């Protein structure tokens, strides 16, 4: 009976842990691109960078877009793929490129 309850408890936790895994970037530090590459990505897109930080294992760019709107951009540290863009107008948004 105890084994059955333990297994049920573990199975119940699996979907929650899978959802948590989607919230961050889980990339070994050895595979990360340097901050300079993130800055070049921002420059190529016409963004003004105020700060580049690490949040939930991802790079996060705080800055302004070409129109001067404040943005927060989440970037995969290994591939430099833009995961999410938040702007002062939209809240959450996906990369529209």
FIVEX-727319 format. One record per residue: residue number from 1; x, y negated, z of N, C-alpha, C in turn. Coordinates in Angstrom, 1 decimal. Atoms other than C-alpha are relative to their C-alpha. Layout:
REM FIVEX-727319
i=NUM | n_u=X | n_v=Y | n_w=Z | ca_u=X | ca_v=Y | ca_w=Z | c_u=X | c_v=Y | c_w=Z
...
END
This chain:
REM FIVEX-727319
i=1 | n_u=0.8 | n_v=1.2 | n_w=0.0 | ca_u=0.0 | ca_v=0.0 | ca_w=0.0 | c_u=0.9 | c_v=-1.3 | c_w=0.0
i=2 | n_u=-0.9 | n_v=1.2 | n_w=0.0 | ca_u=2.8 | ca_v=-2.4 | ca_w=0.8 | c_u=0.7 | c_v=-0.3 | c_w=-1.3
i=3 | n_u=-0.6 | n_v=0.1 | n_w=1.4 | ca_u=4.5 | ca_v=-1.7 | ca_w=-2.5 | c_u=-0.9 | c_v=-0.6 | c_w=-1.0
i=4 | n_u=1.0 | n_v=0.5 | n_w=0.9 | ca_u=1.3 | ca_v=-2.4 | ca_w=-4.3 | c_u=-0.2 | c_v=-1.5 | c_w=0.2
i=5 | n_u=0.2 | n_v=1.4 | n_w=-0.3 | ca_u=0.8 | ca_v=-5.7 | ca_w=-2.6 | c_u=1.3 | c_v=-0.9 | c_w=-0.4
i=6 | n_u=-1.3 | n_v=0.7 | n_w=0.3 | ca_u=4.5 | ca_v=-6.7 | ca_w=-3.1 | c_u=0.0 | c_v=-0.2 | c_w=-1.6
i=7 | n_u=0.0 | n_v=0.0 | n_w=1.5 | ca_u=4.2 | ca_v=-5.9 | ca_w=-6.9 | c_u=-1.0 | c_v=-1.0 | c_w=-0.4
i=8 | n_u=1.1 | n_v=1.0 | n_w=0.3 | ca_u=0.9 | ca_v=-7.9 | ca_w=-7.1 | c_u=0.5 | c_v=-1.4 | c_w=0.2
i=9 | n_u=-0.4 | n_v=1.4 | n_w=-0.3 | ca_u=2.5 | ca_v=-10.9 | ca_w=-5.4 | c_u=1.1 | c_v=-0.4 | c_w=-1.0
i=10 | n_u=-1.0 | n_v=0.4 | n_w=1.0 | ca_u=5.5 | ca_v=-10.8 | ca_w=-7.8 | c_u=-0.6 | c_v=-0.3 | c_w=-1.3
i=11 | n_u=0.6 | n_v=0.2 | n_w=1.3 | ca_u=3.3 | ca_v=-10.5 | ca_w=-10.8 | c_u=-0.8 | c_v=-1.3 | c_w=0.0
i=12 | n_u=0.7 | n_v=1.2 | n_w=-0.1 | ca_u=1.2 | ca_v=-13.4 | ca_w=-9.6 | c_u=0.9 | c_v=-1.2 | c_w=-0.1
i=13 | n_u=-0.9 | n_v=1.1 | n_w=0.0 | ca_u=4.3 | ca_v=-15.6 | ca_w=-9.3 | c_u=0.6 | c_v=-0.2 | c_w=-1.4
i=14 | n_u=-0.7 | n_v=0.0 | n_w=1.3 | ca_u=5.6 | ca_v=-14.8 | ca_w=-12.9 | c_u=-0.6 | c_v=-1.2 | c_w=-0.8
i=15 | n_u=0.4 | n_v=1.1 | n_w=0.9 | ca_u=3.3 | ca_v=-17.3 | ca_w=-14.8 | c_u=0.4 | c_v=-1.3 | c_w=0.6
i=16 | n_u=-0.4 | n_v=1.2 | n_w=-0.6 | ca_u=4.1 | ca_v=-20.0 | ca_w=-12.3 | c_u=1.5 | c_v=-0.3 | c_w=-0.3
i=17 | n_u=-1.5 | n_v=0.2 | n_w=0.2 | ca_u=7.9 | ca_v=-19.5 | ca_w=-12.7 | c_u=0.2 | c_v=-0.3 | c_w=-1.5
i=18 | n_u=-0.2 | n_v=0.2 | n_w=1.4 | ca_u=7.5 | ca_v=-19.4 | ca_w=-16.5 | c_u=-0.4 | c_v=-1.5 | c_w=-0.3
i=19 | n_u=0.4 | n_v=1.4 | n_w=0.2 | ca_u=5.7 | ca_v=-22.8 | ca_w=-16.4 | c_u=1.1 | c_v=-0.9 | c_w=0.5
i=20 | n_u=-1.1 | n_v=0.8 | n_w=-0.6 | ca_u=8.5 | ca_v=-24.2 | ca_w=-14.2 | c_u=1.2 | c_v=0.0 | c_w=-1.0
i=21 | n_u=-1.1 | n_v=-0.1 | n_w=0.9 | ca_u=11.1 | ca_v=-23.0 | ca_w=-16.7 | c_u=-0.1 | c_v=-1.0 | c_w=-1.2
i=22 | n_u=0.2 | n_v=0.8 | n_w=1.1 | ca_u=9.6 | ca_v=-25.1 | ca_w=-19.4 | c_u=0.2 | c_v=-1.5 | c_w=0.3
i=23 | n_u=-0.1 | n_v=1.3 | n_w=-0.4 | ca_u=10.0 | ca_v=-28.3 | ca_w=-17.4 | c_u=1.4 | c_v=-0.6 | c_w=-0.1
i=24 | n_u=-1.4 | n_v=0.5 | n_w=0.1 | ca_u=13.8 | ca_v=-28.5 | ca_w=-17.7 | c_u=0.8 | c_v=0.7 | c_w=-1.1
i=25 | n_u=-1.0 | n_v=-0.6 | n_w=0.9 | ca_u=16.8 | ca_v=-27.7 | ca_w=-19.8 | c_u=0.9 | c_v=1.0 | c_w=0.8
i=26 | n_u=-0.8 | n_v=-0.9 | n_w=-0.7 | ca_u=18.6 | ca_v=-24.6 | ca_w=-18.8 | c_u=1.2 | c_v=0.4 | c_w=-0.9
i=27 | n_u=-1.1 | n_v=-0.2 | n_w=1.0 | ca_u=21.9 | ca_v=-24.8 | ca_w=-20.7 | c_u=1.3 | c_v=0.0 | c_w=0.9
i=28 | n_u=-1.2 | n_v=0.0 | n_w=-0.7 | ca_u=25.3 | ca_v=-23.8 | ca_w=-19.3 | c_u=0.8 | c_v=-1.3 | c_w=-0.3
i=29 | n_u=-0.8 | n_v=1.3 | n_w=0.1 | ca_u=27.5 | ca_v=-26.9 | ca_w=-18.7 | c_u=1.1 | c_v=0.1 | c_w=-1.1
i=30 | n_u=-1.0 | n_v=-0.2 | n_w=1.0 | ca_u=30.1 | ca_v=-25.4 | ca_w=-21.1 | c_u=-0.5 | c_v=-0.3 | c_w=-1.4
i=31 | n_u=0.7 | n_v=0.2 | n_w=1.3 | ca_u=27.6 | ca_v=-25.8 | ca_w=-24.0 | c_u=-0.5 | c_v=-1.4 | c_w=-0.2
i=32 | n_u=0.6 | n_v=1.3 | n_w=0.1 | ca_u=26.7 | ca_v=-29.4 | ca_w=-23.3 | c_u=0.9 | c_v=-0.9 | c_w=-1.0
i=33 | n_u=-0.6 | n_v=1.0 | n_w=0.8 | ca_u=27.5 | ca_v=-32.2 | ca_w=-25.8 | c_u=0.4 | c_v=-1.1 | c_w=1.0
i=34 | n_u=-0.4 | n_v=1.1 | n_w=-0.8 | ca_u=29.3 | ca_v=-35.2 | ca_w=-24.3 | c_u=-1.0 | c_v=-1.1 | c_w=0.0
i=35 | n_u=0.9 | n_v=1.2 | n_w=-0.1 | ca_u=27.5 | ca_v=-38.4 | ca_w=-23.2 | c_u=0.1 | c_v=-0.9 | c_w=-1.2
i=36 | n_u=-0.2 | n_v=0.9 | n_w=1.1 | ca_u=29.1 | ca_v=-40.2 | ca_w=-26.1 | c_u=-0.9 | c_v=0.5 | c_w=-1.2
i=37 | n_u=0.8 | n_v=-0.5 | n_w=1.0 | ca_u=27.2 | ca_v=-37.9 | ca_w=-28.5 | c_u=-1.5 | c_v=-0.4 | c_w=0.2
i=38 | n_u=1.4 | n_v=0.4 | n_w=-0.3 | ca_u=23.9 | ca_v=-38.8 | ca_w=-26.8 | c_u=-0.1 | c_v=-1.5 | c_w=-0.3
i=39 | n_u=0.0 | n_v=1.4 | n_w=0.3 | ca_u=24.8 | ca_v=-42.5 | ca_w=-27.1 | c_u=0.0 | c_v=-0.2 | c_w=-1.5
i=40 | n_u=0.0 | n_v=0.1 | n_w=1.5 | ca_u=25.5 | ca_v=-42.0 | ca_w=-30.9 | c_u=-1.4 | c_v=0.3 | c_w=-0.5
i=41 | n_u=1.4 | n_v=-0.4 | n_w=0.4 | ca_u=22.1 | ca_v=-40.3 | ca_w=-31.2 | c_u=-0.9 | c_v=-1.2 | c_w=0.2
i=42 | n_u=0.9 | n_v=1.2 | n_w=-0.3 | ca_u=20.4 | ca_v=-43.3 | ca_w=-29.6 | c_u=0.3 | c_v=-1.1 | c_w=-1.0
i=43 | n_u=-0.3 | n_v=1.0 | n_w=0.9 | ca_u=22.3 | ca_v=-45.7 | ca_w=-31.7 | c_u=-0.5 | c_v=0.2 | c_w=-1.4
i=44 | n_u=0.5 | n_v=-0.4 | n_w=1.3 | ca_u=21.4 | ca_v=-43.8 | ca_w=-34.9 | c_u=-1.5 | c_v=-0.2 | c_w=-0.2
i=45 | n_u=1.4 | n_v=0.2 | n_w=0.0 | ca_u=17.8 | ca_v=-44.1 | ca_w=-34.0 | c_u=-0.4 | c_v=-1.5 | c_w=0.3
i=46 | n_u=0.2 | n_v=1.4 | n_w=-0.2 | ca_u=18.1 | ca_v=-47.8 | ca_w=-33.3 | c_u=-0.5 | c_v=-0.4 | c_w=1.5
i=47 | n_u=0.3 | n_v=0.2 | n_w=-1.4 | ca_u=17.6 | ca_v=-47.5 | ca_w=-29.5 | c_u=1.1 | c_v=-0.8 | c_w=0.7
i=48 | n_u=-0.9 | n_v=0.7 | n_w=-0.8 | ca_u=19.2 | ca_v=-49.8 | ca_w=-27.0 | c_u=0.1 | c_v=0.8 | c_w=1.3
i=49 | n_u=-0.2 | n_v=-0.8 | n_w=-1.2 | ca_u=20.6 | ca_v=-47.7 | ca_w=-24.1 | c_u=0.3 | c_v=-0.8 | c_w=1.2
i=50 | n_u=-0.2 | n_v=0.7 | n_w=-1.2 | ca_u=20.3 | ca_v=-49.0 | ca_w=-20.6 | c_u=0.8 | c_v=1.0 | c_w=0.9
i=51 | n_u=-0.7 | n_v=-1.0 | n_w=-0.9 | ca_u=21.4 | ca_v=-45.7 | ca_w=-18.9 | c_u=-0.3 | c_v=1.4 | c_w=-0.6
i=52 | n_u=0.2 | n_v=-1.5 | n_w=0.3 | ca_u=22.0 | ca_v=-42.0 | ca_w=-19.7 | c_u=0.3 | c_v=0.7 | c_w=1.3
i=53 | n_u=-0.1 | n_v=-0.8 | n_w=-1.2 | ca_u=21.4 | ca_v=-39.7 | ca_w=-16.8 | c_u=-0.4 | c_v=1.4 | c_w=-0.3
i=54 | n_u=0.4 | n_v=-1.4 | n_w=0.0 | ca_u=20.8 | ca_v=-36.0 | ca_w=-16.1 | c_u=-1.2 | c_v=0.1 | c_w=0.9
i=55 | n_u=1.2 | n_v=-0.3 | n_w=-0.8 | ca_u=17.3 | ca_v=-35.0 | ca_w=-15.0 | c_u=-0.5 | c_v=1.4 | c_w=-0.4
i=56 | n_u=0.4 | n_v=-1.4 | n_w=0.3 | ca_u=16.1 | ca_v=-31.4 | ca_w=-14.7 | c_u=0.9 | c_v=0.8 | c_w=-1.0
i=57 | n_u=-1.0 | n_v=-0.7 | n_w=0.8 | ca_u=19.2 | ca_v=-30.2 | ca_w=-16.5 | c_u=0.0 | c_v=-0.6 | c_w=-1.5
i=58 | n_u=0.1 | n_v=0.7 | n_w=1.4 | ca_u=18.4 | ca_v=-32.5 | ca_w=-19.6 | c_u=0.7 | c_v=-1.3 | c_w=0.1
i=59 | n_u=-0.4 | n_v=1.4 | n_w=0.1 | ca_u=19.9 | ca_v=-35.7 | ca_w=-20.7 | c_u=-1.3 | c_v=-0.9 | c_w=0.0
i=60 | n_u=1.1 | n_v=0.9 | n_w=0.1 | ca_u=17.5 | ca_v=-38.6 | ca_w=-20.2 | c_u=0.6 | c_v=-1.4 | c_w=-0.3
i=61 | n_u=-0.4 | n_v=1.3 | n_w=0.4 | ca_u=18.0 | ca_v=-41.9 | ca_w=-22.0 | c_u=-1.1 | c_v=-1.0 | c_w=0.4
i=62 | n_u=0.9 | n_v=1.1 | n_w=-0.4 | ca_u=16.5 | ca_v=-45.0 | ca_w=-20.4 | c_u=0.4 | c_v=-1.2 | c_w=-0.9
i=63 | n_u=-0.4 | n_v=1.1 | n_w=0.9 | ca_u=16.4 | ca_v=-47.9 | ca_w=-22.9 | c_u=-1.2 | c_v=-0.6 | c_w=-0.6
i=64 | n_u=1.1 | n_v=0.7 | n_w=0.8 | ca_u=14.3 | ca_v=-49.7 | ca_w=-25.5 | c_u=0.1 | c_v=0.5 | c_w=-1.4
i=65 | n_u=0.0 | n_v=-0.4 | n_w=1.4 | ca_u=13.2 | ca_v=-48.7 | ca_w=-29.0 | c_u=0.2 | c_v=-1.2 | c_w=-0.9
i=66 | n_u=-0.3 | n_v=1.0 | n_w=0.9 | ca_u=13.6 | ca_v=-50.7 | ca_w=-32.1 | c_u=-1.0 | c_v=-1.2 | c_w=0.1
i=67 | n_u=1.0 | n_v=1.1 | n_w=-0.2 | ca_u=10.4 | ca_v=-52.8 | ca_w=-31.2 | c_u=0.2 | c_v=-0.7 | c_w=1.3
i=68 | n_u=-0.2 | n_v=0.6 | n_w=-1.3 | ca_u=11.8 | ca_v=-53.6 | ca_w=-27.8 | c_u=-0.8 | c_v=0.6 | c_w=1.1
i=69 | n_u=0.8 | n_v=-0.6 | n_w=-1.0 | ca_u=9.5 | ca_v=-51.3 | ca_w=-25.9 | c_u=0.9 | c_v=0.9 | c_w=0.8
i=70 | n_u=-0.8 | n_v=-0.8 | n_w=-0.9 | ca_u=10.9 | ca_v=-49.5 | ca_w=-22.8 | c_u=-0.4 | c_v=1.5 | c_w=-0.4
i=71 | n_u=0.2 | n_v=-1.4 | n_w=0.3 | ca_u=11.4 | ca_v=-45.8 | ca_w=-23.5 | c_u=0.9 | c_v=0.9 | c_w=0.9
i=72 | n_u=-0.8 | n_v=-1.0 | n_w=-0.6 | ca_u=12.6 | ca_v=-42.7 | ca_w=-21.7 | c_u=-0.1 | c_v=1.2 | c_w=-0.9
i=73 | n_u=-0.1 | n_v=-1.0 | n_w=1.0 | ca_u=13.8 | ca_v=-40.0 | ca_w=-24.0 | c_u=0.7 | c_v=1.2 | c_w=0.7
i=74 | n_u=-0.6 | n_v=-1.2 | n_w=-0.5 | ca_u=14.5 | ca_v=-36.4 | ca_w=-22.9 | c_u=0.7 | c_v=0.7 | c_w=-1.1
i=75 | n_u=-0.8 | n_v=-0.6 | n_w=1.1 | ca_u=17.3 | ca_v=-34.7 | ca_w=-24.9 | c_u=0.6 | c_v=1.3 | c_w=0.5
i=76 | n_u=-0.7 | n_v=-1.2 | n_w=-0.3 | ca_u=18.5 | ca_v=-31.1 | ca_w=-24.9 | c_u=1.5 | c_v=-0.2 | c_w=0.0
i=77 | n_u=-1.4 | n_v=0.3 | n_w=0.0 | ca_u=22.1 | ca_v=-31.3 | ca_w=-23.8 | c_u=0.9 | c_v=0.8 | c_w=-0.9
i=78 | n_u=-0.8 | n_v=-0.8 | n_w=0.9 | ca_u=23.4 | ca_v=-28.6 | ca_w=-26.1 | c_u=-0.2 | c_v=-0.3 | c_w=-1.5
i=79 | n_u=0.4 | n_v=0.2 | n_w=1.4 | ca_u=21.5 | ca_v=-29.3 | ca_w=-29.3 | c_u=-0.2 | c_v=-1.4 | c_w=-0.4
i=80 | n_u=0.3 | n_v=1.4 | n_w=0.1 | ca_u=20.8 | ca_v=-33.0 | ca_w=-28.8 | c_u=-1.4 | c_v=-0.2 | c_w=-0.7
i=81 | n_u=1.4 | n_v=0.1 | n_w=0.5 | ca_u=17.2 | ca_v=-32.2 | ca_w=-29.9 | c_u=-0.8 | c_v=-0.9 | c_w=1.0
i=82 | n_u=0.9 | n_v=0.8 | n_w=-0.8 | ca_u=14.7 | ca_v=-34.8 | ca_w=-28.7 | c_u=-1.2 | c_v=0.8 | c_w=0.5
i=83 | n_u=1.1 | n_v=-0.8 | n_w=-0.5 | ca_u=12.3 | ca_v=-33.0 | ca_w=-26.4 | c_u=-1.2 | c_v=-0.8 | c_w=0.3
i=84 | n_u=1.1 | n_v=0.8 | n_w=-0.4 | ca_u=10.1 | ca_v=-35.8 | ca_w=-25.2 | c_u=0.4 | c_v=-1.5 | c_w=-0.1
i=85 | n_u=-0.2 | n_v=1.4 | n_w=0.0 | ca_u=9.7 | ca_v=-39.5 | ca_w=-25.7 | c_u=-1.2 | c_v=-0.6 | c_w=0.8
i=86 | n_u=1.0 | n_v=0.7 | n_w=-0.7 | ca_u=7.8 | ca_v=-41.6 | ca_w=-23.1 | c_u=0.3 | c_v=-1.5 | c_w=-0.3
i=87 | n_u=-0.1 | n_v=1.4 | n_w=0.2 | ca_u=7.1 | ca_v=-45.2 | ca_w=-24.0 | c_u=-0.9 | c_v=-0.8 | c_w=0.9
i=88 | n_u=0.9 | n_v=0.8 | n_w=-0.9 | ca_u=5.4 | ca_v=-48.0 | ca_w=-22.0 | c_u=-1.4 | c_v=0.0 | c_w=-0.6
i=89 | n_u=1.3 | n_v=-0.1 | n_w=0.5 | ca_u=2.5 | ca_v=-47.7 | ca_w=-24.4 | c_u=-0.7 | c_v=1.3 | c_w=0.1
i=90 | n_u=0.7 | n_v=-1.3 | n_w=0.2 | ca_u=1.9 | ca_v=-44.0 | ca_w=-24.8 | c_u=0.1 | c_v=0.9 | c_w=1.3
i=91 | n_u=-0.2 | n_v=-0.9 | n_w=-1.1 | ca_u=3.0 | ca_v=-42.4 | ca_w=-21.5 | c_u=0.9 | c_v=1.2 | c_w=-0.4
i=92 | n_u=-0.7 | n_v=-1.2 | n_w=0.5 | ca_u=4.0 | ca_v=-39.0 | ca_w=-22.9 | c_u=-0.2 | c_v=0.1 | c_w=-1.5
i=93 | n_u=0.2 | n_v=-0.2 | n_w=1.4 | ca_u=4.7 | ca_v=-38.3 | ca_w=-26.5 | c_u=1.1 | c_v=0.9 | c_w=-0.5
i=94 | n_u=-1.0 | n_v=-0.9 | n_w=0.6 | ca_u=6.5 | ca_v=-35.9 | ca_w=-28.8 | c_u=0.8 | c_v=-0.8 | c_w=-1.0
i=95 | n_u=-0.8 | n_v=0.6 | n_w=1.1 | ca_u=9.2 | ca_v=-36.8 | ca_w=-31.3 | c_u=-0.8 | c_v=0.0 | c_w=-1.2
i=96 | n_u=0.8 | n_v=0.1 | n_w=1.2 | ca_u=7.4 | ca_v=-38.0 | ca_w=-34.4 | c_u=0.8 | c_v=0.1 | c_w=-1.3
i=97 | n_u=-0.8 | n_v=-0.1 | n_w=1.2 | ca_u=10.3 | ca_v=-37.6 | ca_w=-36.8 | c_u=-0.2 | c_v=1.2 | c_w=-0.8
END
